[in-house]
Amino acid sequence: MKIDPGQKPVTLPAAGENRPAQAQANTRADTEQTAVTLSQRAAKLKQLETQLAAIPVIDRARVDSIKQAIASGQYTIKPENIADGLIDSVKEMLRVAK
């Protein structure tokens, strides 16, 4: 293959720019409408997902009470319980990964 120094280099549009064909496709897609009907089960699932999203992952009151108990010396930390919990969580992760 010979290299022709008179040829202009090909330039691609920047990431945010639309090519003419893309621009036409986008305008067509914008004018089309689609109707979707969810089953009762799907609607219930969506409702449950919304409710679950509202539940905090961390029980802040429980964390604060444990912090207070540790600070006052009423709560003793047992390293063997922590180690057992870590081992159990790793076992669970390995079981799920299979």
Secondary structure as the mmCIF struct_conf table of DSSP 4:
data_model
#
loop_
_struct_conf.conf_type_id
_struct_conf.id
_struct_conf.beg_label_comp_id
_struct_conf.beg_label_asym_id
_struct_conf.beg_label_seq_id
_struct_conf.end_label_comp_id
_struct_conf.end_label_asym_id
_struct_conf.end_label_seq_id
TURN_TY1_P TURN_TY1_P1 PRO A 5 GLY A 6
BEND BEND1 GLN A 7 GLN A 7
HELX_LH_PP_P HELX_LH_PP_P1 LYS A 8 VAL A 10
HELX_LH_PP_P HELX_LH_PP_P2 LEU A 12 ALA A 14
TURN_TY1_P TURN_TY1_P2 ALA A 15 GLY A 16
HELX_LH_PP_P HELX_LH_PP_P3 GLU A 17 ARG A 19
HELX_RH_AL_P HELX_RH_AL_P1 PRO A 20 THR A 31
HELX_RH_AL_P HELX_RH_AL_P2 GLN A 40 ALA A 54
BEND BEND2 ILE A 55 ILE A 55
BEND BEND3 VAL A 57 ILE A 58
HELX_RH_AL_P HELX_RH_AL_P3 ARG A 60 SER A 72
TURN_TY1_P TURN_TY1_P3 GLY A 73 GLY A 73
HELX_RH_AL_P HELX_RH_AL_P4 PRO A 79 ALA A 97
#
